[in-house]
Amino acid sequence: MGTAERRDAPEVSVAERPARIPGQVGPERGIPARTPGVGRAGRQQAAYRPLWVEEPAKRRRMADPVRTAAVRAVLIIAVTLIQAMVAFLCTLAGSWAAFPMVISSVASTVVATWAVVDVWVTRQVWNQRYGVVSEPSSTARQLRRERRAARRRERTARRDQERIARRAGAKRLSHP
């Protein structure tokens, strides 16, 4: 029972309050719960309510190559941050490992920057190649247009060949 519910509830002693049945769930966040029924043993059954409600995605899923590059970049960045923290702590402690850790942290920072740029480039290439960008100058749109024209030419050539075969068959004699 929340604060607002306590404020509005009539004063009832603990002994008079109804016992909460284990597993009983009240309506939350606009999800209506069915009214509980009475079970075989005469006890009140808990209302069924799904654990979660599926909602449509707000954004489309990333393409596989882009997602792979993003996961790789996140892992590299995580290792770089851990390495930088270890280098910092080694420096504070005055350890002999401080200098090699700082050098490797600088190298890891360069690699992490490359990984982030790789995600960006992979995303741009995928968008241009597979037509996510909806612009008249899009390479993907031009490729689709060329594919449609090629299919159209193939269909017309096939129809012409069938027409020629039908005409040739009509002029043949039934006996050789």
C-alpha positions in Angstrom: 0.0 0.0 0.0 1.5 3.3 -1.1 1.4 6.6 0.8 -1.5 8.0 -1.3 -3.5 4.8 -0.6 -2.7 4.9 3.1 -3.8 8.5 3.2 -7.2 7.7 1.5 -7.8 4.4 3.4 -10.1 4.4 6.4 -8.5 3.8 9.7 -8.6 0.0 10.2 -6.6 -1.9 12.7 -4.1 -4.5 11.7 -6.3 -7.3 13.0 -9.2 -6.1 10.9 -7.3 -5.8 7.6 -7.8 -8.6 5.1 -4.9 -11.0 4.8 -2.9 -10.7 1.6 -2.9 -14.0 -0.3 0.6 -15.0 -1.5 0.9 -14.5 -5.2 -1.9 -12.1 -5.4 -1.1 -9.1 -7.6 -3.1 -5.9 -7.9 -3.4 -3.9 -11.1 -0.3 -1.9 -11.9 0.6 0.7 -14.5 -2.7 0.4 -16.4 -2.6 -3.4 -16.8 -6.0 -4.6 -15.7 -6.0 -7.8 -13.6 -8.9 -10.2 -13.8 -11.1 -10.5 -10.8 -10.0 -13.3 -8.6 -12.3 -16.4 -8.3 -12.8 -18.9 -5.6 -10.7 -22.1 -5.9 -11.6 -25.7 -4.9 -10.4 -25.3 -1.4 -12.7 -22.3 -0.9 -9.7 -19.9 -0.9 -9.6 -17.0 -3.1 -7.3 -17.5 -6.2 -4.8 -14.9 -7.3 -5.7 -13.0 -10.5 -3.7 -13.9 -13.6 -1.5 -11.2 -14.9 1.3 -11.6 -17.5 4.8 -10.9 -16.3 5.4 -8.4 -19.1 3.5 -6.8 -22.0 5.2 -6.7 -25.3 5.4 -3.3 -26.9 6.4 -2.6 -30.5 10.0 -1.4 -30.9 10.5 2.3 -31.1 13.4 1.9 -33.5 14.3 -0.7 -36.0 16.9 -3.3 -35.1 20.5 -2.5 -36.2 21.9 -4.4 -39.1 24.0 -7.4 -38.3 27.4 -6.0 -39.5 26.7 -2.7 -37.6 25.7 -4.5 -34.4 28.8 -6.7 -34.6 31.0 -3.6 -35.0 29.2 -1.9 -32.1 29.7 -4.9 -29.8 33.3 -5.0 -30.7 33.7 -1.3 -30.0 32.0 -1.6 -26.6 34.3 -4.4 -25.6 37.4 -2.5 -26.7 36.3 0.6 -24.9 35.6 -1.4 -21.7 39.1 -2.9 -21.8 40.6 0.5 -22.5 38.8 2.1 -19.5 40.0 -0.8 -17.2 43.5 -0.4 -18.5 43.5 3.3 -17.9 42.2 2.8 -14.4 44.9 0.3 -13.6 47.6 2.6 -15.1 46.3 5.4 -12.9 46.3 3.3 -9.8 49.8 1.9 -10.6 51.0 5.5 -11.0 49.5 6.5 -7.6 51.1 3.4 -6.0 54.5 4.2 -7.6 54.7 0.7 -9.1 57.2 -0.2 -11.8 54.2 -1.3 -14.0 52.9 2.3 -14.3 54.9 3.2 -17.3 54.1 0.1 -19.5 50.4 0.5 -18.4 50.3 4.2 -19.5 51.9 3.3 -22.8 49.4 0.5 -23.4 46.5 2.7 -22.4 47.5 5.3 -25.0 47.7 2.5 -27.6 44.3 1.1 -26.5 42.8 4.6 -26.8 43.9 4.7 -30.4 42.4 1.3 -31.0 39.1 2.3 -29.2 38.9 5.4 -31.4 39.3 3.3 -34.5 36.6 0.9 -33.3 34.1 3.8 -32.9 34.9 5.1 -36.3 34.5 1.6 -37.7 30.9 1.5 -36.3 30.2 4.8 -37.9 31.7 3.8 -41.3 30.0 0.4 -41.2 26.6 2.0 -40.5 27.1 4.5 -43.4 28.1 1.8 -45.8 25.2 -0.5 -44.9 22.7 2.4 -45.2 24.0 3.3 -48.6 24.2 -0.2 -49.9 20.9 -1.5 -48.7 18.6 1.5 -49.1 17.8 2.7 -45.7 18.6 6.3 -46.8 15.5 7.3 -48.8 16.9 10.0 -51.1 16.7 10.1 -54.9 20.5 10.0 -55.1 20.7 6.9 -53.0 22.9 4.2 -54.5 20.5 1.5 -53.3 17.6 3.1 -55.1 19.6 3.2 -58.3 20.5 -0.5 -57.9 16.9 -1.5 -57.3 15.9 0.5 -60.4 18.5 -1.4 -62.5 17.4 -4.8 -61.1 13.8 -4.0 -61.9 14.7 -3.0 -65.5 16.8 -6.2 -65.9 13.9 -8.3 -64.7 11.5 -6.5 -67.1 13.9 -7.1 -70.0 14.1 -10.8 -69.1 10.3 -11.2 -69.0 9.9 -9.5 -72.3 12.6 -11.7 -73.9 10.9 -14.8 -72.5 7.5 -13.8 -73.8 8.9 -13.0 -77.2 10.6 -16.5 -77.3 7.3 -18.2 -76.3 5.4 -16.2 -78.9 7.9 -17.2 -81.6 7.7 -20.8 -80.6 3.9 -20.8 -80.7 3.9 -19.2 -84.2 6.5 -21.6 -85.5 4.4 -24.5 -84.2 1.3 -23.3 -85.9 2.9 -23.3 -89.4 4.3 -26.8 -89.1 2.6 -29.7 -90.8 1.3 -32.5 -88.7 3.2 -35.0 -90.8 6.9 -34.7 -91.5 
